[in-house]
Amino acid sequence: MHVVLVTAAAVRRDHVRTEDGQVDAALPALGRLAGDSTVFSRAYTSSPDHESTLRAILTSTHPTEDSGKDPTLVDALADAGWEAGLFHGRPDETRSSWGFETPDESSDETVSGRLRASAHRRIADNTVLGGPLASADRLIGSSFGTRVAAPPSHPAADVTERALSWLDETSGPRFLWVHYDTARAPHVPREGTASDGIDVRTATKLGYATANAPDALTEEERATLETLYRGELEHLDRHVGRLFDGIQSRLNVADTVTAFAGTSGCPLGEHGRWYDTSGDFYEESVRVPLFVHGPGFDAEQVEFAASSVDVLPTLAAAAGVERAAQRGGSDLRSFAGRRVTERQVFAAAGTAPAAAMVCNGRWKLSRRLDSGRETLFDHSDDAAERRDRSGENLPVHRALSHALDYFVENRRRRSASTRSPMETKTRS
């Protein structure tokens, strides 16, 4: 048995699947996978922050600021004698501690990238050099369409090749996790995609305009920005297809469970936001594609709500791997054949969240934890989430509010239980 997990940041469900429920024809690799998979049409990330979602997948629980030592999927597989390879496009010390492979060198060739490489560190915005560099980047980018600063990253092709090379070098039962962040902003024109033909400088200027003057964007400019995003999804699909082709030539597909999951969405001007999902529980930020293919997964679409924290229990159960403790999430196969209409899933913004959400598919309630302000949406007639129903359906509002109370309090208790007595006293 083998398990392959492919995750991707900034992948919106409504830009992958069309209104009739099919995967967009411009995304053939994802279409092939979805066509033979169990498709969870109401899948939500456990956080609007994709990094927190990655950790949630690893641990099958909503991370807290003190949960860095939670048992992970890698731990469970290693204990069961599996080889595990985790590959990510952006090197980072935190992700390395989670088990992701860290490339030796960054492929970032921008001025800031070379500066980072020479200093062997990232230049943060709040450092002596980072602040002026960021200001210069914004000025030059918005005026001349040239980007000075960019985070160090590795092209999707490099991530794919590293993953396939690892398969060539290993044997026995294997768990392969490949994460792509090519669809994250800033978006650039991609050859042979919907964005081919858009001028690079125009794309850069518009990217800066989303932060500096979003209200001044014309309809044509907004359409260009959406086309750039479409191009990034098509670019992602190419590399996912290359990965899947390589996997099929190396592993017995009939004995492999393959999953694809988004780790965040990507706002494109809805609700006044572009690209930034932090603290945002709107559909465009947290609703993502989730497909699982392999033994035990029928080709069907299911409508109950699913979460990122369900990914680990589902894959571990499918692989016959026992985890040391059930910390959260569910094996989604356990709902097969059952009429599940109001399963609740939760999300929190970060490890020390300022906001939280509960959703049962139809109804979604979000809350600002500092003020207690709540917003309720009914997806049955308001898919775009334009109308707050919190004052209209009190029974639903109260039920979801009580569920959210329990979720928030449970996180607080779990965070407190992981601290030493001295830490607890210091923080109180």
FENWOTA-V402217 format. One record per pair of residues at least 4 apart in sequence whose ideal C-beta (glycine too) atoms are under 8 Angstrom apart, sorted by the first residue. I is the first residue (numbers start at 1). J is the second residue. Records with the same first field share a line. If there is no record, write none. Layout:
I=J / J
This chain:
1=173 / 255 / 256 / 257 / 319 / 320
2=173 / 174 / 175 / 176 / 251 / 252 / 255 / 256 / 257
3=77 / 174 / 175 / 176 / 256 / 257 / 258 / 259 / 315 / 318 / 319
4=175 / 176 / 177 / 178 / 247 / 251 / 256 / 257 / 258 / 259
5=57 / 175 / 176 / 177 / 178 / 258 / 259 / 261 / 311 / 315
6=177 / 178 / 179 / 180 / 240 / 243 / 258 / 259 / 260 / 261
7=54 / 57 / 177 / 178 / 179 / 180 / 260 / 261 / 262 / 263
8=179 / 180 / 181 / 182 / 183 / 236 / 240 / 260 / 261 / 262 / 263
9=50 / 179 / 180 / 181 / 183 / 184 / 262 / 263 / 264
10=50 / 181 / 183 / 184 / 185 / 232 / 262 / 264 / 265 / 266 / 275
11=15 / 16 / 183 / 233 / 236 / 262 / 263 / 264 / 265 / 266 / 288 / 289
12=16 / 262 / 265 / 266 / 284 / 287 / 288
13=17 / 41 / 43 / 262 / 265 / 283 / 287 / 288 / 289
14=283 / 284 / 287
15=24 / 229 / 230 / 233 / 266
16=23 / 24 / 27 / 30 / 233 / 262 / 289
17=21 / 22 / 23 / 24 / 34 / 41 / 289
18=22 / 23 / 24
21=41 / 301
22=31
23=27 / 30 / 31 / 34 / 35
24=31 / 233
25=31
26=193 / 194 / 230 / 233 / 234 / 237
27=31 / 233 / 234 / 237
28=32 / 237 / 241
29=33 / 237 / 238 / 240 / 241 / 244
30=34 / 237 / 240 / 260 / 289 / 291
31=35
32=36 / 241 / 244
33=37 / 244 / 258 / 260 / 291 / 293
34=39 / 289 / 291
35=299
36=293 / 299
37=258 / 291 / 292 / 293 / 297 / 299
38=291 / 292 / 293 / 297 / 298 / 299 / 300 / 301 / 302 / 332
39=289 / 290 / 291 / 300 / 301 / 302
40=290 / 291 / 292 / 302 / 304 / 306 / 332
41=301 / 302 / 303
42=287 / 303 / 304 / 305 / 306 / 361
43=261 / 262 / 287 / 288 / 289 / 290 / 305 / 306 / 307 / 308
44=286 / 287 / 288 / 305 / 306 / 307 / 308 / 345 / 347 / 359
45=50 / 53 / 56 / 262 / 263 / 264 / 265 / 286 / 288 / 307 / 308 / 347
46=52 / 53 / 56 / 62 / 307 / 308 / 309 / 346 / 347 / 348
47=52 / 53 / 56 / 62 / 63 / 308 / 347 / 348 / 349 / 350 / 353
48=264 / 265 / 277 / 278 / 279 / 280 / 281 / 285 / 286 / 347 / 349
49=53 / 264 / 277 / 278 / 349 / 350
50=54 / 181 / 184 / 263 / 264 / 277
51=55 / 94
52=56 / 63 / 348 / 350 / 351
53=57 / 263 / 264 / 308
54=58 / 95 / 98 / 179 / 263
55=59 / 63 / 67 / 98
56=60 / 61 / 62 / 63 / 308 / 309
57=73 / 261 / 263 / 308 / 309 / 311 / 312
58=70 / 72 / 73 / 74 / 98 / 99 / 312
59=63 / 67 / 70 / 71 / 72 / 73 / 312 / 327 / 328
60=73 / 309 / 310 / 311 / 312 / 313 / 323 / 327 / 328 / 329
61=67 / 70 / 309 / 327 / 328 / 329
62=309 / 328 / 346 / 347 / 348 / 411
63=67 / 70 / 351
64=351 / 352 / 411 / 414 / 415 / 418
65=351 / 352 / 415
66=415 / 418 / 419
67=351 / 414 / 415 / 418
68=97
69=418
70=327
71=75 / 76 / 323 / 324 / 325 / 327
72=76 / 98 / 99
73=77 / 175 / 312 / 315 / 316
74=78 / 84 / 86 / 98 / 99 / 175
75=79 / 324
76=80 / 316 / 321 / 322 / 323 / 324
77=82 / 84 / 175 / 316 / 319 / 321
78=82 / 84
79=324
80=173 / 321 / 322
81=172 / 173
82=172 / 173 / 174 / 175 / 319 / 321
83=170 / 171 / 172 / 173 / 174 / 175
84=99 / 174 / 175 / 176 / 177
85=101 / 163 / 166 / 167 / 170 / 174 / 175 / 176 / 177
86=98 / 99 / 100 / 101 / 177 / 179
87=100 / 101 / 159 / 162 / 163 / 166 / 176 / 177 / 178 / 179
88=92 / 95 / 100 / 101 / 159 / 179 / 181
89=153 / 154 / 155 / 156 / 158 / 159 / 179 / 180 / 181 / 182
90=95 / 151 / 152 / 153 / 154 / 181
91=95 / 96 / 102 / 103 / 106 / 152 / 154
92=96 / 100 / 102
93=97 / 102
94=98
95=100 / 102
96=100 / 101 / 102
100=177 / 179
101=162 / 166
103=154 / 158 / 162
105=117
106=113 / 116 / 117 / 152 / 153 / 154
107=152 / 153 / 154 / 155 / 158
108=112 / 113 / 114 / 116 / 117 / 150 / 151 / 152 / 153
109=113 / 114
110=114 / 147 / 148 / 149 / 150
111=115 / 148 / 149
112=116 / 123 / 133 / 137 / 148 / 149 / 150
113=117 / 150 / 152
114=118
115=119 / 123 / 129 / 133
116=120 / 121 / 122 / 123 / 152
117=152
119=123
122=151 / 152
123=127 / 129 / 130 / 133 / 149
124=130
125=130 / 131 / 134
126=130 / 131
127=131
129=133
130=134
131=135
132=136
133=137 / 148 / 149
134=138 / 149
135=139
136=140 / 148 / 149
137=141 / 147 / 148 / 149
138=142 / 208 / 211 / 212
139=143
140=144 / 146 / 147 / 148
141=145 / 146 / 147 / 148 / 204 / 205 / 207 / 208
142=205 / 208 / 209 / 212
143=205
144=201
145=199 / 200 / 201 / 202 / 203 / 204 / 205
146=201 / 204
147=186 / 204
150=186
153=181
154=158 / 159
155=159 / 182
156=160 / 180 / 182 / 235 / 236 / 239
157=161 / 239 / 242
158=162
159=163 / 178 / 179 / 180 / 239
160=164 / 178 / 239 / 242 / 243 / 246
161=165
162=166
163=167 / 176 / 178 / 243 / 246
164=168 / 243 / 246 / 247 / 250
165=169
166=170 / 176
167=174 / 176 / 246 / 247 / 250 / 251
168=250
170=174
173=319
174=251
175=319
176=247
178=243
179=263
180=236 / 239 / 240
182=232 / 235 / 236 / 239
183=187 / 229 / 232 / 233 / 235 / 236 / 266
184=266 / 275
185=207 / 210 / 266 / 274 / 275
186=203 / 204 / 207
187=195 / 203 / 207 / 225 / 228 / 229 / 231 / 232
188=195 / 200 / 203 / 204 / 228 / 232
189=193 / 195 / 196 / 197 / 198 / 199 / 200 / 203 / 228 / 231
190=195 / 196 / 231 / 232 / 234 / 235
191=196
192=196 / 234
193=230 / 231 / 232 / 234 / 235
194=227 / 230 / 231 / 234
195=203 / 227 / 228 / 230 / 231 / 232
196=231
198=202 / 203 / 224 / 227 / 228 / 231
199=203
200=204
201=205
202=206 / 224
203=207 / 224 / 228
204=208
205=209
206=210 / 217 / 221 / 224 / 225 / 228
207=211 / 225
208=212
209=213 / 214 / 216 / 217 / 221
210=214 / 217 / 225 / 269 / 274 / 275
211=274
213=217
214=269 / 272 / 274
217=221 / 222 / 225 / 269
218=222
219=223
220=224
221=225
222=226 / 268 / 269
223=227
224=228
225=229 / 268 / 269 / 274
226=230 / 268
227=231
228=232
229=233 / 266 / 268
230=234
231=235
232=236
233=237
234=238
235=239
236=240
237=241
238=242
239=243
240=244 / 260
241=245
242=246
243=247
244=248 / 258
245=249
246=250
247=251 / 253 / 256 / 258
248=253
251=255 / 256
252=256
253=258
254=295
255=295
256=294
257=292 / 293 / 294 / 295 / 296 / 297 / 315 / 318 / 319
258=292 / 293 / 294
259=290 / 291 / 292 / 293 / 311 / 314 / 315
260=289 / 290 / 291
261=288 / 289 / 290 / 291 / 308 / 311
262=288 / 289 / 290
263=288 / 308
264=277 / 285 / 286 / 288
265=277 / 283 / 284 / 285 / 286 / 287 / 288
266=275 / 277 / 284 / 285
267=271 / 273 / 274 / 275 / 276 / 277 / 280 / 282 / 284 / 285
268=274 / 275 / 284
269=273 / 274
270=282 / 284 / 384
271=280 / 282 / 284 / 385
273=277 / 280 / 282 / 285
276=280
277=285 / 286
278=349 / 350
279=349 / 350 / 354 / 355
280=285 / 286 / 349
281=285 / 286 / 347 / 349 / 355 / 357 / 364 / 366
282=286 / 385
283=287 / 379 / 383 / 384 / 385
286=347 / 357
290=306 / 311
292=297 / 314 / 315 / 318 / 332
293=297
294=318
295=318
296=318 / 333
297=318 / 333
298=336
302=306 / 335 / 340
303=341 / 361
304=335 / 340 / 341 / 343 / 361
305=343 / 344 / 345 / 359 / 360 / 361
306=310 / 332 / 343 / 345
307=329 / 345 / 346 / 347
309=313 / 328 / 329
310=314 / 329 / 330 / 331 / 332
311=315 / 329
312=316 / 323 / 329
313=317 / 323 / 326 / 329 / 330 / 331 / 332
314=318 / 329 / 330 / 331 / 332 / 333
315=319
316=321 / 322 / 323 / 331
317=321 / 331 / 333
318=331 / 333
330=334 / 335
335=340 / 343
341=361
342=360 / 361 / 362
343=360 / 361
344=358 / 359 / 360 / 400 / 403
345=358 / 359 / 360
346=356 / 357 / 358 / 359 / 403 / 404 / 407
347=356 / 357 / 359
348=353 / 355 / 356 / 357 / 407 / 408 / 411
349=353 / 354 / 355 / 356
350=354
353=369 / 411
354=368 / 369 / 370
355=366 / 367 / 368 / 369
356=366 / 367 / 369 / 404 / 407 / 408
357=364 / 365 / 366 / 367 / 404
358=364 / 365 / 400 / 403 / 404 / 407
359=363 / 364 / 365
360=364 / 400
361=379
362=378 / 379 / 380
363=376 / 377 / 378 / 379 / 396 / 400
364=376 / 377 / 379 / 385
365=374 / 375 / 376 / 390 / 397 / 400 / 401 / 404
366=374 / 375
367=372 / 373 / 374 / 375 / 401 / 404 / 408
368=372 / 373 / 374
369=408
374=390 / 397 / 401
375=388 / 390
376=388 / 389 / 390 / 393 / 396 / 397 / 400
377=382 / 385 / 387 / 388 / 389
378=382 / 387 / 389 / 393
379=383 / 385
382=386 / 387 / 389
389=393 / 397
390=397
393=397
394=398
395=399
396=400
397=401
398=402
399=403
400=404
401=405
402=406
403=407
404=408
405=409
406=410
407=411
408=412
409=413
410=414
411=415
412=416
413=417
414=418
415=419
416=424
419=423 / 424 / 427
420=424
421=425
422=426
423=427
424=428
